[in-house]
Amino acid sequence: MKKLILLVTIIMALLVPQSISARTGVNYSPSASAFSVETNDDAQQVKLRIYKDGLGGKPVKTVNMKRDKAGMWQATVKGDLKGKFYTFDVKYGGKFRGECPGIWATAVGVNGKRGAIIDMGATNPAGWQADKRPSIAAKDLILYEMHHRDFSIDESGGFINKGKFLALTEPRAIEHLKALGVNAVHILPSFDYASVNETRLNEPQYNWGYDPVNYNVPEGGYSTDPYKPEVRINEFKQMVQALHNAGIKIILDVVYNHTWNIDESNFQLTRPDYFYRKNADGSYSNGSGCGNETASEREGMRNFMVESVKYWVDEYHIDGFRFDLMGVHDIETMNAIRTAVPQDIFIYGEGWSAGSCAYSGELAMKANINKMPGIAAFSDEMRDALRGPWDSNSKAAFLGGVKGNEESLKFGIVGAIQHPGVDYSKVNYSKAPYANEPTQMIAYVSCHDDMCLVDRLRASVKGVTTEELIRLDLLAQTVVMTSQGVPFMLSGEEMLRDKKGVHNSYESPDCINHLDWDNLERYPQVMEYYKNLIVLRKAHPAFHMGSADMVRRNLDFLPTENCLVAYHINGHGVPGEQWGDIYVAFNSHKRARTIEIPEGTYTVVCRNIACNADGLATVKGGKVTIPAQSALILHN
Ligand code: CA
């Protein structure tokens, strides 16, 4: 009987027409290629065109697709089409809307105008079958956000593949990341985006890439040959493999909340107005601040996001996703994504939108993180408590010696969870904890958005000297790296990068965005401190307990003073922790301050601008001094 049920189930599965969650596009085999595309119900005709090249030329074949019973348009073209390109053109109201590769192209020609027919298996680098996602728990992650071009374009870096995916396979990159100690690289948009013209890569062009074209294909501008569809795919995989071999995870910045424009998007050309939210007056809603916003609550869009994320995990072995403007999406979709991928895939996002959204249900905002288990959000509470508010470049906060940011800092120290030591009424933004677990909060002081840390300190701390700037920089990252949340840093902070004061460098030239690798020699104390700080965090579970209950049990705050926050961790209560009582203090005053701790002998592991988990000195308990503008960490 059981066998019969199984047999029936299998037959049923084979008979049921492809659901709309299926990935459309092209299914290649050497004998024939099957094409499919989904449209709105009122589509009148779909033309499939086959081309020799990814751009230009006349079609070598044009086929009228047929609609199947499930409403999907299908066509099978016999023969080996490997190396050819294709487009779909859908007719509505008597007019063809224009050619596009559809929403599910997994390979494209230059600038992503046409889908490409390739043998996906042939894009795998040697040893790809053995490639595995490194096993690192969410509580142990240390995130490093980088842009390919920032990282490797400057001569000072000495990279062969400047500005390319392949730069991350070079020893210089891998050795630097390993020396720093970060264990997850979060790459800015690396799917095919619009704003860099891939036919003119000999000219310097820069963009962050928040203007999606083909969501399921790597960007051509970061490949060594955007005309050959398999090259970018192979090079992307080589990058993943090199990082994985070094024990480093790779996280993709995904931008499903908007497309670079409406009229020419693959969404709009195949299913007009289906994927976007509209206002009551019929205009397009703009919760992304980029001219449109997608409608994740619609079945087709939700399925697209789930399938796309799954695809990057399966095909490219991606370890995690950073959702741009996650607050534009609905929480059901985010939870569906969470469920669809393995638990070790780390998911986080911006728990806000850039404008009001035309959706009446619950959005994946920071305040709703407690309804999205296993998903984290950036803490602007901690960020702005340190550097100053987001709506001004020149306003300072804790780092600039401005009082009143202490409770917001404490909010970030505990990882945005409920904690009896935090007065939520005094927190800058969230007036209540939003995380169930500390791993649902991203701790950071700077990212690609806004001024980087050096520029912000220069702009907000009057008359800041280089010496003072370094002290404050190190103080800021000590708060981040000892937070119970998941720490995150912008690439280049370890080499005291600046962007010449540009606060929105999304299309600024290389001279603004590039990392100057010579800074490692100019300011060796910065890299040294970061490195040692990360070593300290990794070696001591007390700084990443990973459980809200454990944090509540073992972390208590000392009395807070203006510009002075200090806390105690009971290391005995944290499994695997070697240290006993741990004291951490942050002093942003321009003068030394003291805290009172129990009598005893303590080992200092962080003081002034030095950090060493093995110990720098010993001090007696009682009144302990924290030098100006610095952190102090000690233990017994
Ligand atoms: Ca592109």
Residues whose N, C-alpha, C, O or C-beta is under 5 A from the ligand:
A	BS01	CA	N111 D192 Y193 A194 V196 E219 G220
